[in-house]
Amino acid sequence: MLTSSIHFSYMFFLLFFVTRIVHSNKFCSCDQPDSDFATDVNFIYYKCNNETPATIAYPVTAPQDLMEVLEDKRVIFYIFGYMQFPEDPGVQYIMEALCYERTDNIILLDWSKYSNGSYQTVFKNAEIVGSLFAQGIRLLVDSGLDVSKIYIIGHSLGAHISGFAGKCNDFVIPRITGLDPANPMFYPFGCYLTAADAAWVDVIHTDRGIYGITTAMGTADFYANGGVRPQPGCKLINPILSKDDFCSHQRSVTLYAVSKRQPKEFIAVQCSTYLRYMLTNCTNNLNTTIGYTASNVHGSFYFSTGIVEE
């Protein structure tokens, strides 16, 4: 009961004091960096079949050979977040989930060359990586990739990188999923994921106002346990930038991974506010799955979870 009280108090404190900031695309640039910057930024194709080696890397500036290994099914691009890298346990966890039952082609954008350092530096580099990512997607489409089969998922800063694929191309990305997109309050001027970046943009919020974005930014926004820390099993206050400190932020990834393996594990309810959801006072009883199988819904959705372990 005490934990629930702390959760509610923190949530209302956060929502009362955080001011909504509206960002425009005037801070976005699709200009390509020089070749030195692009070195070691790669698309990593996951075979998902226990072969050795398990992955194949392709330069993001010359990914055309990737078309030779893609199967005739949807192509999921995953983009990790701040301070992460391909071998990170959290990244490996979501990649294993995406590979589950081999339903899709799975590709990781490896931007680890630029994902570590001060947040301000990494943020600006992420915007440049975003323009590279958009170009890489365009080169694949020019080489025959069916646009209708593209699906992009990004966590933290990776969510904002995802948006460049829509901003910087003249074709429409069918779907982008943002997993607790990084909070622009840390760096107020920049280029962020928006609902206009794809035909359908869904966002899972788990750490609003701390490491996650405070505002709704998708076609559909899903709030786990109100979307704020502490998520069940996580702590409210931790050593800054520690694994425990990222617990609630990382929970968005865990929830998505669970949704891939167990699509009906979490059911979200459309509601105007979290308080109405908790009071079972939602005027629209539209229910939907979250994450992997979610589709074609609009508005704000809330759902509850217990402790979810990776």
C-alpha atoms as a printed R data frame, in Angstrom:
    type eleno elety resid chain resno       x       y       z
1   ATOM     1    CA   MET     A     1   0.000   0.000   0.000
2   ATOM     2    CA   LEU     A     2   2.853   2.363   0.869
3   ATOM     3    CA   THR     A     3   4.508   1.655  -2.499
4   ATOM     4    CA   SER     A     4   1.252   2.502  -4.297
5   ATOM     5    CA   SER     A     5   0.955   5.778  -2.378
6   ATOM     6    CA   ILE     A     6   4.510   6.773  -3.286
7   ATOM     7    CA   HIS     A     7   3.791   5.851  -6.917
8   ATOM     8    CA   PHE     A     8   0.697   8.098  -7.064
9   ATOM     9    CA   SER     A     9   2.381  10.973  -5.221
10  ATOM    10    CA   TYR     A    10   5.362  10.903  -7.553
11  ATOM    11    CA   MET     A    11   3.182  10.717 -10.645
12  ATOM    12    CA   PHE     A    12   1.050  13.735  -9.720
13  ATOM    13    CA   PHE     A    13   4.116  15.735  -8.627
14  ATOM    14    CA   LEU     A    14   5.670  15.012 -12.007
15  ATOM    15    CA   LEU     A    15   2.621  15.856 -14.078
16  ATOM    16    CA   PHE     A    16   1.960  19.056 -12.132
17  ATOM    17    CA   PHE     A    17   5.429  20.554 -12.472
18  ATOM    18    CA   VAL     A    18   6.534  19.380 -15.895
19  ATOM    19    CA   THR     A    19   5.589  21.818 -18.651
20  ATOM    20    CA   ARG     A    20   4.690  20.478 -22.034
21  ATOM    21    CA   ILE     A    21   7.302  21.468 -24.615
22  ATOM    22    CA   VAL     A    22   6.306  21.410 -28.257
23  ATOM    23    CA   HIS     A    23   9.129  20.729 -30.666
24  ATOM    24    CA   SER     A    24   9.066  21.437 -34.368
25  ATOM    25    CA   ASN     A    25  11.065  19.991 -37.205
26  ATOM    26    CA   LYS     A    26  13.011  23.237 -37.596
27  ATOM    27    CA   PHE     A    27  15.793  21.613 -35.574
28  ATOM    28    CA   CYS     A    28  15.948  18.580 -37.892
29  ATOM    29    CA   SER     A    29  18.583  18.144 -40.588
30  ATOM    30    CA   CYS     A    30  18.864  15.387 -43.167
31  ATOM    31    CA   ASP     A    31  22.339  16.477 -44.283
32  ATOM    32    CA   GLN     A    32  24.792  13.599 -44.588
33  ATOM    33    CA   PRO     A    33  28.041  13.648 -42.575
34  ATOM    34    CA   ASP     A    34  31.474  13.010 -44.032
35  ATOM    35    CA   SER     A    35  32.663   9.464 -44.644
36  ATOM    36    CA   ASP     A    36  34.823   9.416 -41.519
37  ATOM    37    CA   PHE     A    37  31.783   9.934 -39.292
38  ATOM    38    CA   ALA     A    38  29.934   7.078 -40.998
39  ATOM    39    CA   THR     A    39  32.765   4.587 -40.478
40  ATOM    40    CA   ASP     A    40  31.748   1.734 -38.144
41  ATOM    41    CA   VAL     A    41  28.056   2.629 -38.168
42  ATOM    42    CA   ASN     A    42  26.530  -0.616 -39.418
43  ATOM    43    CA   PHE     A    43  23.377  -2.579 -40.031
44  ATOM    44    CA   ILE     A    44  23.761  -5.936 -38.263
45  ATOM    45    CA   TYR     A    45  21.621  -8.709 -39.717
46  ATOM    46    CA   TYR     A    46  20.590 -11.411 -37.223
47  ATOM    47    CA   LYS     A    47  20.307 -14.862 -38.740
48  ATOM    48    CA   CYS     A    48  18.064 -16.028 -35.872
49  ATOM    49    CA   ASN     A    49  18.853 -19.668 -36.661
50  ATOM    50    CA   ASN     A    50  21.754 -20.622 -34.329
51  ATOM    51    CA   GLU     A    51  24.291 -20.516 -37.150
52  ATOM    52    CA   THR     A    52  27.847 -19.386 -36.501
53  ATOM    53    CA   PRO     A    53  28.481 -16.532 -36.977
54  ATOM    54    CA   ALA     A    54  25.065 -15.419 -35.785
55  ATOM    55    CA   THR     A    55  25.207 -11.999 -37.429
56  ATOM    56    CA   ILE     A    56  26.468 -10.216 -40.540
57  ATOM    57    CA   ALA     A    57  27.448  -6.532 -40.566
58  ATOM    58    CA   TYR     A    58  26.824  -4.161 -43.473
59  ATOM    59    CA   PRO     A    59  27.970  -0.507 -43.648
60  ATOM    60    CA   VAL     A    60  25.006   1.816 -43.227
61  ATOM    61    CA   THR     A    61  26.298   3.844 -46.187
62  ATOM    62    CA   ALA     A    62  26.481   0.790 -48.474
63  ATOM    63    CA   PRO     A    63  23.918  -1.778 -47.264
64  ATOM    64    CA   GLN     A    64  22.815  -3.064 -50.659
65  ATOM    65    CA   ASP     A    65  24.314  -6.547 -50.164
66  ATOM    66    CA   LEU     A    66  21.941  -7.015 -47.250
67  ATOM    67    CA   MET     A    67  19.181  -7.573 -49.809
68  ATOM    68    CA   GLU     A    68  20.788 -10.917 -50.668
69  ATOM    69    CA   VAL     A    69  20.085 -12.384 -47.227
70  ATOM    70    CA   LEU     A    70  16.636 -10.941 -46.529
71  ATOM    71    CA   GLU     A    71  13.741 -13.374 -46.628
72  ATOM    72    CA   ASP     A    72  10.343 -12.484 -48.063
73  ATOM    73    CA   LYS     A    73   8.791 -11.163 -44.854
74  ATOM    74    CA   ARG     A    74   8.677  -8.020 -42.768
75  ATOM    75    CA   VAL     A    75  11.973  -6.314 -41.897
76  ATOM    76    CA   ILE     A    76  12.341  -5.020 -38.334
77  ATOM    77    CA   PHE     A    77  15.057  -2.474 -37.646
78  ATOM    78    CA   TYR     A    78  15.930  -2.079 -33.946
79  ATOM    79    CA   ILE     A    79  17.864   0.933 -32.619
80  ATOM    80    CA   PHE     A    80  19.250   0.861 -29.077
81  ATOM    81    CA   GLY     A    81  19.609   3.864 -26.799
82  ATOM    82    CA   TYR     A    82  22.028   5.972 -24.807
83  ATOM    83    CA   MET     A    83  25.057   4.114 -23.372
84  ATOM    84    CA   GLN     A    84  24.104   0.843 -25.083
85  ATOM    85    CA   PHE     A    85  25.881  -1.359 -27.621
86  ATOM    86    CA   PRO     A    86  25.184  -4.661 -29.460
87  ATOM    87    CA   GLU     A    87  26.599  -6.868 -26.670
88  ATOM    88    CA   ASP     A    88  24.635  -5.061 -23.950
89  ATOM    89    CA   PRO     A    89  22.453  -7.600 -22.079
90  ATOM    90    CA   GLY     A    90  19.363  -5.445 -22.594
91  ATOM    91    CA   VAL     A    91  19.995  -5.248 -26.324
92  ATOM    92    CA   GLN     A    92  20.640  -8.967 -26.596
93  ATOM    93    CA   TYR     A    93  17.437  -9.633 -24.664
94  ATOM    94    CA   ILE     A    94  15.251  -7.730 -27.122
95  ATOM    95    CA   MET     A    95  17.081  -9.167 -30.142
96  ATOM    96    CA   GLU     A    96  16.446 -12.710 -28.909
97  ATOM    97    CA   ALA     A    97  12.779 -11.848 -28.454
98  ATOM    98    CA   LEU     A    98  12.532 -10.334 -31.931
99  ATOM    99    CA   CYS     A    99  14.126 -13.491 -33.328
100 ATOM   100    CA   TYR     A   100  11.529 -15.671 -31.566
101 ATOM   101    CA   GLU     A   101   9.862 -18.007 -34.084
102 ATOM   102    CA   ARG     A   102  11.663 -16.204 -36.939
103 ATOM   103    CA   THR     A   103   8.563 -14.261 -37.924
104 ATOM   104    CA   ASP     A   104  10.543 -11.306 -39.311
105 ATOM   105    CA   ASN     A   105  13.903 -10.299 -40.718
106 ATOM   106    CA   ILE     A   106  15.784  -8.686 -37.822
107 ATOM   107    CA   ILE     A   107  18.367  -5.902 -38.258
108 ATOM   108    CA   LEU     A   108  20.144  -3.911 -35.550
109 ATOM   109    CA   LEU     A   109  21.502  -0.425 -36.183
110 ATOM   110    CA   ASP     A   110  24.906  -0.432 -34.486
111 ATOM   111    CA   TRP     A   111  25.742   3.163 -33.599
112 ATOM   112    CA   SER     A   112  27.802   2.224 -30.521
113 ATOM   113    CA   LYS     A   113  30.679   4.347 -31.844
114 ATOM   114    CA   TYR     A   114  28.607   7.369 -30.759
115 ATOM   115    CA   SER     A   115  26.221   6.087 -28.060
116 ATOM   116    CA   ASN     A   116  28.525   6.678 -25.068
117 ATOM   117    CA   GLY     A   117  29.727   9.950 -23.576
118 ATOM   118    CA   SER     A   118  28.037  13.071 -22.237
119 ATOM   119    CA   TYR     A   119  24.340  13.154 -23.021
120 ATOM   120    CA   GLN     A   120  24.603  16.428 -24.935
121 ATOM   121    CA   THR     A   121  27.356  15.052 -27.192
122 ATOM   122    CA   VAL     A   122  25.623  11.718 -27.741
123 ATOM   123    CA   PHE     A   123  22.340  13.480 -28.475
124 ATOM   124    CA   LYS     A   124  23.853  15.611 -31.229
125 ATOM   125    CA   ASN     A   125  25.681  12.612 -32.666
126 ATOM   126    CA   ALA     A   126  22.434  10.647 -32.577
127 ATOM   127    CA   GLU     A   127  20.827  13.240 -34.836
128 ATOM   128    CA   ILE     A   128  23.626  12.762 -37.373
129 ATOM   129    CA   VAL     A   129  23.280   8.990 -37.046
130 ATOM   130    CA   GLY     A   130  19.565   9.499 -37.734
131 ATOM   131    CA   SER     A   131  20.319  11.086 -41.096
132 ATOM   132    CA   LEU     A   132  22.680   8.192 -41.875
133 ATOM   133    CA   PHE     A   133  19.994   5.693 -40.893
134 ATOM   134    CA   ALA     A   134  17.462   7.402 -43.169
135 ATOM   135    CA   GLN     A   135  19.929   7.255 -46.053
136 ATOM   136    CA   GLY     A   136  20.583   3.575 -45.364
137 ATOM   137    CA   ILE     A   137  16.863   2.827 -45.481
138 ATOM   138    CA   ARG     A   138  16.577   4.779 -48.739
139 ATOM   139    CA   LEU     A   139  19.448   2.811 -50.297
140 ATOM   140    CA   LEU     A   140  17.745  -0.448 -49.360
141 ATOM   141    CA   VAL     A   141  14.445   0.719 -50.848
142 ATOM   142    CA   ASP     A   142  16.260   1.778 -54.019
143 ATOM   143    CA   SER     A   143  17.732  -1.739 -54.121
144 ATOM   144    CA   GLY     A   144  14.318  -3.379 -53.976
145 ATOM   145    CA   LEU     A   145  13.206  -3.430 -50.328
146 ATOM   146    CA   ASP     A   146   9.423  -3.197 -50.179
147 ATOM   147    CA   VAL     A   147   8.569  -0.103 -48.115
148 ATOM   148    CA   SER     A   148   5.388  -1.774 -46.835
149 ATOM   149    CA   LYS     A   149   7.535  -4.363 -45.036
150 ATOM   150    CA   ILE     A   150   9.582  -1.866 -43.038
151 ATOM   151    CA   TYR     A   151   9.023  -1.667 -39.274
152 ATOM   152    CA   ILE     A   152  11.325   0.373 -37.018
153 ATOM   153    CA   ILE     A   153  11.650   0.073 -33.234
154 ATOM   154    CA   GLY     A   154  13.802   2.438 -31.189
155 ATOM   155    CA   HIS     A   155  14.542   2.686 -27.483
156 ATOM   156    CA   SER     A   156  15.490   5.902 -25.670
157 ATOM   157    CA   LEU     A   157  17.600   8.021 -28.062
158 ATOM   158    CA   GLY     A   158  17.103   5.229 -30.588
159 ATOM   159    CA   ALA     A   159  13.447   6.229 -30.819
160 ATOM   160    CA   HIS     A   160  14.417   9.700 -32.030
161 ATOM   161    CA   ILE     A   161  16.900   8.209 -34.512
162 ATOM   162    CA   SER     A   162  14.004   6.099 -35.822
163 ATOM   163    CA   GLY     A   163  12.018   9.175 -36.763
164 ATOM   164    CA   PHE     A   164  14.611  10.316 -39.284
165 ATOM   165    CA   ALA     A   165  13.622   7.451 -41.589
166 ATOM   166    CA   GLY     A   166  10.287   9.197 -42.049
167 ATOM   167    CA   LYS     A   167  11.486  12.793 -41.892
168 ATOM   168    CA   CYS     A   168  14.247  12.397 -44.468
169 ATOM   169    CA   ASN     A   169  12.565  10.215 -47.087
170 ATOM   170    CA   ASP     A   170   9.756  10.790 -49.574
171 ATOM   171    CA   PHE     A   171   8.090   7.440 -48.840
172 ATOM   172    CA   VAL     A   172   5.931   6.631 -45.818
173 ATOM   173    CA   ILE     A   173   7.267   4.262 -43.161
174 ATOM   174    CA   PRO     A   174   4.343   2.005 -42.134
175 ATOM   175    CA   ARG     A   175   5.148   1.822 -38.417
176 ATOM   176    CA   ILE     A   176   7.595   3.149 -35.857
177 ATOM   177    CA   THR     A   177   7.534   2.045 -32.222
178 ATOM   178    CA   GLY     A   178   9.193   4.250 -29.624
179 ATOM   179    CA   LEU     A   179  10.182   2.497 -26.398
180 ATOM   180    CA   ASP     A   180  10.275   5.204 -23.711
181 ATOM   181    CA   PRO     A   181  11.790   7.808 -26.060
182 ATOM   182    CA   ALA     A   182  14.534   9.837 -24.396
183 ATOM   183    CA   ASN     A   183  13.400  12.931 -22.533
184 ATOM   184    CA   PRO     A   184  14.193  16.130 -24.483
185 ATOM   185    CA   MET     A   185  14.188  18.068 -21.205
186 ATOM   186    CA   PHE     A   186  17.823  16.958 -21.009
187 ATOM   187    CA   TYR     A   187  18.562  18.802 -24.238
188 ATOM   188    CA   PRO     A   188  15.686  21.091 -25.240
189 ATOM   189    CA   PHE     A   189  16.651  21.925 -28.832
190 ATOM   190    CA   GLY     A   190  16.746  19.001 -31.168
191 ATOM   191    CA   CYS     A   191  14.980  16.639 -33.544
192 ATOM   192    CA   TYR     A   192  12.551  14.219 -31.928
193 ATOM   193    CA   LEU     A   193  10.221  11.407 -32.912
194 ATOM   194    CA   THR     A   194   6.752  12.666 -33.875
195 ATOM   195    CA   ALA     A   195   3.472  11.086 -34.888
196 ATOM   196    CA   ALA     A   196   4.082  12.355 -38.439
197 ATOM   197    CA   ASP     A   197   7.198  10.199 -38.936
198 ATOM   198    CA   ALA     A   198   5.259   7.081 -39.955
199 ATOM   199    CA   ALA     A   199   1.754   6.021 -40.912
200 ATOM   200    CA   TRP     A   200   1.375   4.689 -37.349
201 ATOM   201    CA   VAL     A   201   3.598   5.591 -34.411
202 ATOM   202    CA   ASP     A   202   3.092   3.792 -31.113
203 ATOM   203    CA   VAL     A   203   4.967   4.662 -27.939
204 ATOM   204    CA   ILE     A   204   5.367   2.732 -24.683
205 ATOM   205    CA   HIS     A   205   6.058   5.001 -21.692
206 ATOM   206    CA   THR     A   206   7.703   3.680 -18.510
207 ATOM   207    CA   ASP     A   207   9.890   6.489 -17.106
208 ATOM   208    CA   ARG     A   208   8.150   9.763 -17.952
209 ATOM   209    CA   GLY     A   209   9.931  12.901 -16.909
210 ATOM   210    CA   ILE     A   210  13.186  11.224 -15.899
211 ATOM   211    CA   TYR     A   211  14.865   9.366 -18.769
212 ATOM   212    CA   GLY     A   212  11.649   9.106 -20.784
213 ATOM   213    CA   ILE     A   213   9.671  11.751 -22.673
214 ATOM   214    CA   THR     A   214   7.050  13.571 -20.604
215 ATOM   215    CA   THR     A   215   4.483  14.107 -23.346
216 ATOM   216    CA   ALA     A   216   2.411  12.015 -25.720
217 ATOM   217    CA   MET     A   217   4.191  11.820 -29.061
218 ATOM   218    CA   GLY     A   218   2.641   8.926 -30.965
219 ATOM   219    CA   THR     A   219  -0.505   8.073 -32.845
220 ATOM   220    CA   ALA     A   220  -1.088   5.832 -29.846
221 ATOM   221    CA   ASP     A   221   0.653   6.184 -26.483
222 ATOM   222    CA   PHE     A   222   0.732   3.291 -24.013
223 ATOM   223    CA   TYR     A   223   1.405   3.972 -20.338
224 ATOM   224    CA   ALA     A   224   2.616   1.102 -18.180
225 ATOM   225    CA   ASN     A   225   1.571   1.642 -14.556
226 ATOM   226    CA   GLY     A   226   0.995   5.296 -15.354
227 ATOM   227    CA   GLY     A   227   4.166   5.502 -17.411
228 ATOM   228    CA   VAL     A   228   6.323   6.758 -14.520
229 ATOM   229    CA   ARG     A   229   8.951   5.385 -12.180
230 ATOM   230    CA   PRO     A   230   9.208   3.381 -10.143
231 ATOM   231    CA   GLN     A   231   7.953   0.557 -12.322
232 ATOM   232    CA   PRO     A   232   7.205  -2.602 -10.282
233 ATOM   233    CA   GLY     A   233  10.486  -4.099  -9.089
234 ATOM   234    CA   CYS     A   234  12.425  -0.864  -9.724
235 ATOM   235    CA   LYS     A   235  13.420   1.788  -7.202
236 ATOM   236    CA   LEU     A   236  12.475   5.465  -7.244
237 ATOM   237    CA   ILE     A   237  15.955   6.785  -6.424
238 ATOM   238    CA   ASN     A   238  19.211   5.141  -7.494
239 ATOM   239    CA   PRO     A   239  22.841   6.103  -8.216
240 ATOM   240    CA   ILE     A   240  22.622   8.211 -11.375
241 ATOM   241    CA   LEU     A   241  23.222   6.367 -14.682
242 ATOM   242    CA   SER     A   242  23.472   3.029 -12.863
243 ATOM   243    CA   LYS     A   243  21.734  -0.145 -14.005
244 ATOM   244    CA   ASP     A   244  19.171   0.351 -11.239
245 ATOM   245    CA   ASP     A   245  18.679   3.952 -12.331
246 ATOM   246    CA   PHE     A   246  17.785   2.779 -15.845
247 ATOM   247    CA   CYS     A   247  15.440   0.066 -14.523
248 ATOM   248    CA   SER     A   248  12.165   1.876 -15.261
249 ATOM   249    CA   HIS     A   249  13.480   3.262 -18.562
250 ATOM   250    CA   GLN     A   250  14.574  -0.217 -19.683
251 ATOM   251    CA   ARG     A   251  11.218  -1.699 -18.654
252 ATOM   252    CA   SER     A   252   9.696  -0.484 -21.934
253 ATOM   253    CA   VAL     A   253  12.063  -2.844 -23.771
254 ATOM   254    CA   THR     A   254  11.217  -5.733 -21.459
255 ATOM   255    CA   LEU     A   255   7.491  -5.218 -21.931
256 ATOM   256    CA   TYR     A   256   7.886  -5.177 -25.706
257 ATOM   257    CA   ALA     A   257   9.968  -8.360 -25.596
258 ATOM   258    CA   VAL     A   258   7.274 -10.085 -23.535
259 ATOM   259    CA   SER     A   259   4.650  -8.932 -26.032
260 ATOM   260    CA   LYS     A   260   6.555 -10.709 -28.803
261 ATOM   261    CA   ARG     A   261   6.567 -14.047 -26.979
262 ATOM   262    CA   GLN     A   262   3.216 -13.662 -25.195
263 ATOM   263    CA   PRO     A   263   1.035 -11.278 -27.224
264 ATOM   264    CA   LYS     A   264  -1.916 -11.315 -24.790
265 ATOM   265    CA   GLU     A   265   0.096 -10.867 -21.604
266 ATOM   266    CA   PHE     A   266  -0.705  -7.143 -21.377
267 ATOM   267    CA   ILE     A   267  -4.004  -5.599 -22.415
268 ATOM   268    CA   ALA     A   268  -4.269  -1.805 -22.467
269 ATOM   269    CA   VAL     A   269  -7.457   0.212 -22.042
270 ATOM   270    CA   GLN     A   270  -8.133   3.464 -23.869
271 ATOM   271    CA   CYS     A   271  -8.695   6.191 -21.302
272 ATOM   272    CA   SER     A   272  -8.343   9.959 -20.988
273 ATOM   273    CA   THR     A   273  -6.209   9.814 -17.816
274 ATOM   274    CA   TYR     A   274  -4.422   7.326 -15.598
275 ATOM   275    CA   LEU     A   275  -6.643   8.329 -12.655
276 ATOM   276    CA   ARG     A   276  -9.772   7.441 -14.614
277 ATOM   277    CA   TYR     A   277  -8.141   4.150 -15.583
278 ATOM   278    CA   MET     A   278  -7.383   3.341 -11.926
279 ATOM   279    CA   LEU     A   279 -10.959   4.212 -10.985
280 ATOM   280    CA   THR     A   280 -12.277   2.083 -13.899
281 ATOM   281    CA   ASN     A   281 -14.022   5.211 -15.148
282 ATOM   282    CA   CYS     A   282 -12.983   5.174 -18.813
283 ATOM   283    CA   THR     A   283 -15.687   6.289 -21.219
284 ATOM   284    CA   ASN     A   284 -14.358   4.193 -24.099
285 ATOM   285    CA   ASN     A   285 -13.811   0.530 -23.320
286 ATOM   286    CA   LEU     A   286 -11.527  -0.091 -26.296
287 ATOM   287    CA   ASN     A   287  -8.966  -2.707 -25.290
288 ATOM   288    CA   THR     A   288  -5.852  -3.637 -27.244
289 ATOM   289    CA   THR     A   289  -2.663  -5.606 -26.947
290 ATOM   290    CA   ILE     A   290   0.576  -3.666 -26.645
291 ATOM   291    CA   GLY     A   291   3.899  -3.882 -28.428
292 ATOM   292    CA   TYR     A   292   4.458  -6.394 -31.185
293 ATOM   293    CA   THR     A   293   0.812  -7.139 -32.060
294 ATOM   294    CA   ALA     A   294  -0.633  -3.677 -31.424
295 ATOM   295    CA   SER     A   295  -2.024  -1.914 -34.484
296 ATOM   296    CA   ASN     A   296  -4.353   0.734 -35.875
297 ATOM   297    CA   VAL     A   297  -5.502   2.395 -32.657
298 ATOM   298    CA   HIS     A   298  -5.354   6.069 -31.681
299 ATOM   299    CA   GLY     A   299  -5.160   7.889 -28.386
300 ATOM   300    CA   SER     A   300  -3.927   7.144 -24.875
301 ATOM   301    CA   PHE     A   301  -3.940   3.648 -23.408
302 ATOM   302    CA   TYR     A   302  -3.117   2.439 -19.898
303 ATOM   303    CA   PHE     A   303  -2.196  -0.967 -18.538
304 ATOM   304    CA   SER     A   304  -0.881  -2.465 -15.326
305 ATOM   305    CA   THR     A   305   1.918  -4.941 -14.761
306 ATOM   306    CA   GLY     A   306   3.588  -6.716 -11.912
307 ATOM   307    CA   ILE     A   307   7.331  -7.220 -11.732
308 ATOM   308    CA   VAL     A   308   8.594  -8.189 -15.184
309 ATOM   309    CA   GLU     A   309  12.043  -9.769 -15.244
310 ATOM   310    CA   GLU     A   310  14.345 -10.044 -18.243
